[in-house]
Amino acid sequence: MPKSPADLLYGTLNLLVLKSLSWKPMHGYAISNWLHERSRGAFDVDDAALYKALHRLEELGAVGSEWGLTENNRKAKYYRLAPAGRRLLKDERTVWNTYALTVSRILKTT
């Protein structure tokens, strides 16, 4: 059973990665930081899980990648949202919102 919001994170990681990349292309560390900041510290993504999600999304054609330099002049793989990823983000967001509203409605039932 989940004990914190972070325990629920991995079921929604693809959606959250797509959302982060909707802002701009980012490398893995930047995606992890973006999620940590937006969650107000509730989410700390495991590197292995993040890169598995990125590779999964890349195989689906939802994400593209290319090598570049970070702000610190280090070589890093940058991921960007592909057109298929924008469509997937829209679809997944709809599914998630429906799911979240339904769970919330059930939990409010007396």
N, CA, C and O of each residue as an XYZ file, in Angstrom:
440
protein
N       0.828     -1.186      0.000
C       0.000      0.000      0.000
C       0.875      1.254      0.000
O       1.869      1.310      0.724
N       0.519      2.262     -0.804
C       1.270      3.521     -0.808
C       1.188      4.208      0.552
O       0.135      4.229      1.189
N       2.301      4.760      0.979
C       2.337      5.465      2.254
C       2.557      6.960      2.079
O       2.439      7.725      3.037
N       2.879      7.384      0.842
C       3.105      8.797      0.570
C       2.823      9.059     -0.908
O       2.716      8.122     -1.698
N       2.703     10.340     -1.280
C       2.496     10.657     -2.699
C       3.598     10.075     -3.591
O       3.335      9.704     -4.735
N       4.809      9.995     -3.083
C       5.915      9.460     -3.876
C       5.672      7.998     -4.248
O       6.136      7.550     -5.297
N       4.953      7.247     -3.411
C       4.664      5.848     -3.711
C       3.731      5.714     -4.919
O       3.737      4.682     -5.589
N       2.946      6.724     -5.197
C       2.044      6.716     -6.345
C       2.719      7.223     -7.612
O       2.188      7.070     -8.712
N       3.890      7.825     -7.451
C       4.595      8.477     -8.545
C       4.855      7.570     -9.730
O       4.656      7.990    -10.870
N       5.286      6.359     -9.505
C       5.758      5.532    -10.604
C       4.651      5.104    -11.556
O       4.934      4.785    -12.711
N       3.414      5.087    -11.114
C       2.293      4.799    -12.009
C       1.962      5.963    -12.922
O       1.243      5.798    -13.908
N       2.475      7.126    -12.603
C       2.186      8.332    -13.397
C       3.448      8.949    -13.995
O       3.408     10.060    -14.524
N       4.558      8.236    -13.913
C       5.838      8.818    -14.319
C       5.860      9.218    -15.791
O       6.367     10.289    -16.124
N       5.325      8.385    -16.678
C       5.295      8.759    -18.096
C       4.576     10.090    -18.292
O       5.070     10.973    -18.993
N       3.412     10.228    -17.673
C       2.633     11.462    -17.780
C       3.420     12.659    -17.256
O       3.430     13.717    -17.885
N       4.070     12.502    -16.121
C       4.816     13.607    -15.521
C       6.052     13.983    -16.334
O       6.396     15.161    -16.429
N       6.716     12.997    -16.915
C       7.869     13.278    -17.774
C       7.407     14.031    -19.018
O       8.036     15.010    -19.419
N       6.309     13.578    -19.630
C       5.779     14.279    -20.803
C       5.440     15.723    -20.454
O       5.735     16.634    -21.227
N       4.824     15.934    -19.300
C       4.473     17.295    -18.878
C       5.719     18.148    -18.697
O       5.741     19.305    -19.117
N       6.752     17.594    -18.081
C       7.981     18.377    -17.879
C       8.579     18.788    -19.222
O       9.046     19.916    -19.378
N       8.563     17.878    -20.183
C       9.150     18.183    -21.488
C       8.264     19.091    -22.334
O       8.708     19.603    -23.361
N       7.020     19.297    -21.915
C       6.156     20.231    -22.642
C       6.620     21.675    -22.436
O       6.233     22.566    -23.191
N       7.444     21.901    -21.418
C       7.976     23.240    -21.147
C       9.162     23.560    -22.046
O       9.250     24.644    -22.623
N      10.086     22.581    -22.157
C      11.287     22.773    -22.977
C      12.076     21.469    -22.973
O      11.848     20.619    -22.112
N      13.000     21.294    -23.917
C      13.870     20.117    -23.877
C      14.723     20.152    -22.599
O      15.176     21.213    -22.169
N      14.929     18.979    -22.010
C      15.703     18.888    -20.769
C      16.486     17.591    -20.741
O      16.124     16.618    -21.403
N      17.567     17.585    -19.967
C      18.289     16.354    -19.686
C      17.676     15.718    -18.443
O      16.886     16.347    -17.739
N      18.045     14.476    -18.180
C      17.427     13.726    -17.084
C      17.491     14.413    -15.733
O      16.497     14.446    -15.008
N      18.639     14.959    -15.387
C      18.777     15.626    -14.090
C      17.837     16.827    -13.994
O      17.251     17.075    -12.940
N      17.693     17.567    -15.083
C      16.792     18.728    -15.085
C      15.336     18.284    -14.946
O      14.549     18.949    -14.272
N      14.973     17.169    -15.578
C      13.607     16.645    -15.446
C      13.341     16.271    -13.995
O      12.294     16.606    -13.441
N      14.288     15.578    -13.386
C      14.152     15.184    -11.985
C      13.989     16.408    -11.085
O      13.133     16.418    -10.200
N      14.805     17.435    -11.305
C      14.693     18.667    -10.518
C      13.356     19.361    -10.753
O      12.737     19.855     -9.811
N      12.914     19.398    -11.998
C      11.635     20.043    -12.335
C      10.499     19.368    -11.572
O       9.643     20.040    -10.999
N      10.496     18.031    -11.568
C       9.446     17.299    -10.852
C       9.534     17.523     -9.340
O       8.514     17.660     -8.666
N      10.755     17.558     -8.820
C      10.949     17.801     -7.386
C      10.428     19.188     -7.002
O       9.733     19.336     -5.998
N      10.763     20.196     -7.797
C      10.317     21.563     -7.504
C       8.810     21.701     -7.624
O       8.169     22.277     -6.745
N       8.235     21.179     -8.702
C       6.791     21.327     -8.914
C       5.975     20.561     -7.887
O       4.834     20.923     -7.600
N       6.562     19.493     -7.327
C       5.857     18.707     -6.310
C       6.135     19.232     -4.899
O       5.697     18.649     -3.907
N       6.869     20.341     -4.833
C       7.249     20.935     -3.543
C       7.993     19.939     -2.667
O       7.796     19.877     -1.453
N       8.852     19.162     -3.315
C       9.697     18.221     -2.599
C       9.076     16.861     -2.333
O       9.728     15.999     -1.742
N       7.843     16.644     -2.747
C       7.182     15.358     -2.476
C       7.707     14.239     -3.360
O       7.659     13.074     -2.966
N       8.209     14.567     -4.547
C       8.681     13.554     -5.486
C      10.186     13.641     -5.680
O      10.713     14.672     -6.097
N      10.864     12.557     -5.376
C      12.266     12.382     -5.716
C      12.318     11.149     -6.605
O      12.164     10.022     -6.134
N      12.535     11.373     -7.884
C      12.494     10.282     -8.853
C      13.817      9.528     -8.855
O      14.889     10.124     -8.963
N      13.725      8.231     -8.736
C      14.884      7.355     -8.841
C      15.437      7.453    -10.263
O      14.680      7.391    -11.232
N      16.759      7.607    -10.385
C      17.377      7.752    -11.712
C      17.027      6.603    -12.648
O      16.686      6.826    -13.809
N      17.109      5.385    -12.149
C      16.836      4.217    -12.995
C      15.399      4.263    -13.520
O      15.165      3.990    -14.697
N      14.450      4.601    -12.673
C      13.043      4.667    -13.095
C      12.844      5.784    -14.112
O      12.106      5.613    -15.082
N      13.490      6.914    -13.903
C      13.363      8.036    -14.827
C      13.894      7.666    -16.209
O      13.239      7.925    -17.218
N      15.072      7.065    -16.254
C      15.658      6.725    -17.550
C      14.910      5.588    -18.238
O      14.860      5.539    -19.467
N      14.328      4.675    -17.465
C      13.471      3.643    -18.059
C      12.259      4.294    -18.708
O      11.870      3.926    -19.817
N      11.663      5.262    -18.018
C      10.509      5.968    -18.569
C      10.901      6.731    -19.833
O      10.176      6.691    -20.828
N      12.027      7.417    -19.803
C      12.483      8.163    -20.978
C      12.732      7.238    -22.164
O      12.358      7.564    -23.290
N      13.356      6.097    -21.925
C      13.624      5.141    -23.010
C      12.322      4.556    -23.540
O      12.173      4.359    -24.746
N      11.377      4.277    -22.642
C      10.060      3.767    -23.046
C       9.356      4.779    -23.942
O       8.798      4.423    -24.980
N       9.387      6.038    -23.532
C       8.736      7.105    -24.304
C       9.445      7.336    -25.632
O       8.814      7.662    -26.637
N      10.753      7.164    -25.625
C      11.522      7.314    -26.865
C      11.152      6.198    -27.852
O      11.001      6.451    -29.047
N      11.008      4.971    -27.350
C      10.617      3.841    -28.202
C       9.223      4.036    -28.792
O       8.948      3.587    -29.904
N       8.346      4.704    -28.048
C       6.988      4.978    -28.528
C       6.953      6.118    -29.550
O       5.936      6.336    -30.208
N       8.058      6.834    -29.678
C       8.100      7.986    -30.573
C       7.523      9.241    -29.950
O       7.296     10.233    -30.644
N       7.281      9.207    -28.640
C       6.711     10.356    -27.930
C       7.788     11.371    -27.557
O       7.501     12.547    -27.336
N       9.030     10.899    -27.490
C      10.152     11.726    -27.068
C      11.313     11.490    -28.032
O      11.576     10.360    -28.442
N      11.993     12.562    -28.383
C      13.216     12.470    -29.168
C      14.374     12.898    -28.287
O      14.169     13.446    -27.204
N      15.590     12.647    -28.749
C      16.739     13.037    -27.935
C      17.921     13.394    -28.821
O      18.023     12.973    -29.974
N      18.806     14.188    -28.235
C      20.071     14.518    -28.884
C      21.058     14.955    -27.811
O      20.670     15.431    -26.744
N      22.327     14.785    -28.110
C      23.366     15.156    -27.159
C      23.622     16.661    -27.224
O      23.586     17.275    -28.291
N      23.878     17.229    -26.059
C      24.187     18.646    -25.966
C      25.016     18.910    -24.719
O      25.437     17.981    -24.030
N      25.246     20.184    -24.439
C      26.014     20.583    -23.261
C      25.096     21.213    -22.228
O      24.192     21.980    -22.562
N      25.342     20.877    -20.964
C      24.568     21.447    -19.869
C      25.063     22.863    -19.569
O      26.002     23.353    -20.195
N      24.419     23.499    -18.612
C      24.820     24.830    -18.165
C      26.247     24.807    -17.612
O      26.952     25.815    -17.642
N      26.658     23.640    -17.106
C      28.009     23.463    -16.547
C      29.004     22.960    -17.581
O      30.104     22.529    -17.237
N      28.612     23.018    -18.849
C      29.477     22.601    -19.956
C      29.804     21.105    -19.930
O      30.891     20.689    -20.330
N      28.838     20.302    -19.450
C      28.996     18.848    -19.444
C      28.103     18.242    -20.520
O      27.019     18.750    -20.805
N      28.569     17.160    -21.106
C      27.815     16.472    -22.141
C      26.617     15.756    -21.502
O      26.773     15.057    -20.501
N      25.419     15.933    -22.087
C      24.218     15.289    -21.566
C      23.247     15.035    -22.716
O      23.252     15.740    -23.725
N      22.437     14.038    -22.544
C      21.412     13.731    -23.533
C      20.166     14.560    -23.199
O      19.608     14.449    -22.108
N      19.749     15.378    -24.145
C      18.568     16.212    -23.977
C      17.374     15.543    -24.633
O      17.464     15.050    -25.757
N      16.257     15.530    -23.923
C      15.025     14.929    -24.419
C      14.053     16.039    -24.774
O      13.981     17.058    -24.088
N      13.305     15.835    -25.852
C      12.304     16.814    -26.267
C      11.018     16.087    -26.605
O      11.030     14.923    -27.007
N       9.930     16.775    -26.438
C       8.617     16.221    -26.716
C       8.379     16.213    -28.223
O       8.490     17.254    -28.870
N       8.059     15.067    -28.780
C       7.736     14.930    -30.198
C       6.235     15.197    -30.384
O       5.484     15.176    -29.409
N       5.795     15.445    -31.609
C       4.358     15.646    -31.839
C       3.503     14.495    -31.285
O       2.427     14.731    -30.736
N       3.976     13.267    -31.427
C       3.234     12.127    -30.863
C       3.172     12.224    -29.344
O       2.197     11.786    -28.733
N       4.204     12.793    -28.730
C       4.228     12.977    -27.284
C       3.226     14.022    -26.830
O       2.625     13.889    -25.764
N       3.044     15.051    -27.623
C       2.029     16.074    -27.284
C       0.635     15.461    -27.294
O      -0.186     15.736    -26.419
N       0.380     14.623    -28.305
C      -0.926     13.948    -28.377
C      -1.094     12.985    -27.203
O      -2.158     12.917    -26.589
N      -0.019     12.235    -26.900
C      -0.070     11.299    -25.784
C      -0.278     12.032    -24.468
O      -1.045     11.574    -23.622
N       0.387     13.152    -24.284
C       0.210     13.961    -23.072
C      -1.240     14.394    -22.926
O      -1.811     14.305    -21.839
N      -1.828     14.854    -23.998
C      -3.233     15.290    -23.963
C      -4.150     14.124    -23.585
O      -5.029     14.266    -22.735
N      -3.937     12.978    -24.221
C      -4.765     11.800    -23.941
C      -4.572     11.305    -22.513
O      -5.543     11.017    -21.813
N      -3.321     11.206    -22.085
C      -3.016     10.718    -20.735
C      -3.541     11.675    -19.659
O      -4.000     11.241    -18.603
N      -3.470     12.967    -19.937
C      -3.987     13.955    -18.981
C      -5.495     13.779    -18.800
O      -6.006     13.864    -17.683
N      -6.199     13.536    -19.897
C      -7.645     13.316    -19.836
C      -7.958     12.078    -19.006
O      -8.837     12.104    -18.144
N      -7.236     10.996    -19.271
C      -7.443      9.751    -18.511
C      -7.150      9.987    -17.035
O      -7.929      9.580    -16.173
N      -6.022     10.647    -16.739
C      -5.639     10.896    -15.346
C      -6.686     11.758    -14.633
O      -7.080     11.444    -13.510
N      -7.138     12.837    -15.273
C      -8.119     13.715    -14.636
C      -9.418     12.974    -14.341
O     -10.012     13.159    -13.279
N      -9.856     12.146    -15.267
C     -11.070     11.346    -15.043
C     -10.865     10.397    -13.870
O     -11.725     10.274    -12.998
N      -9.719      9.733    -13.859
C      -9.395      8.795    -12.781
C      -9.358      9.511    -11.423
O      -9.970      9.062    -10.453
N      -8.629     10.631    -11.375
C      -8.476     11.365    -10.114
C      -9.820     11.879     -9.593
O     -10.093     11.805     -8.395
N     -10.651     12.395    -10.489
C     -11.978     12.870    -10.073
C     -12.842     11.723     -9.564
O     -13.570     11.881     -8.584
N     -12.766     10.583    -10.218
C     -13.556      9.422     -9.804
C     -13.109      8.916     -8.440
O     -13.949      8.636     -7.585
N     -11.815      8.795     -8.220
C     -11.293      8.351     -6.921
C     -11.695      9.347     -5.843
O     -12.126      8.957     -4.758
N     -11.551     10.636     -6.145
C     -11.929     11.668     -5.177
C     -13.410     11.585     -4.816
O     -13.787     11.703     -3.650
N     -14.231     11.383     -5.825
C     -15.684     11.264     -5.593
C     -15.979     10.068     -4.704
O     -16.799     10.165     -3.790
N     -15.331      8.955     -4.955
C     -15.556      7.757     -4.155
C     -15.099      7.980     -2.718
O     -15.784      7.573     -1.780
N     -13.950      8.622     -2.539
C     -13.435      8.853     -1.197
C     -14.301      9.817     -0.395
O     -14.300      9.765      0.835
N     -15.028     10.683     -1.063
C     -15.907     11.631     -0.383
C     -17.254     11.027     -0.037
O     -18.048     11.648      0.669
N     -17.524      9.816     -0.528
C     -18.803      9.154     -0.274
C     -18.907      8.804      1.206
O     -17.956      8.316      1.816
N     -20.083      9.063      1.766
C     -20.279      8.762      3.187
C     -20.978      7.439      3.377
O     -21.224      7.028      4.511
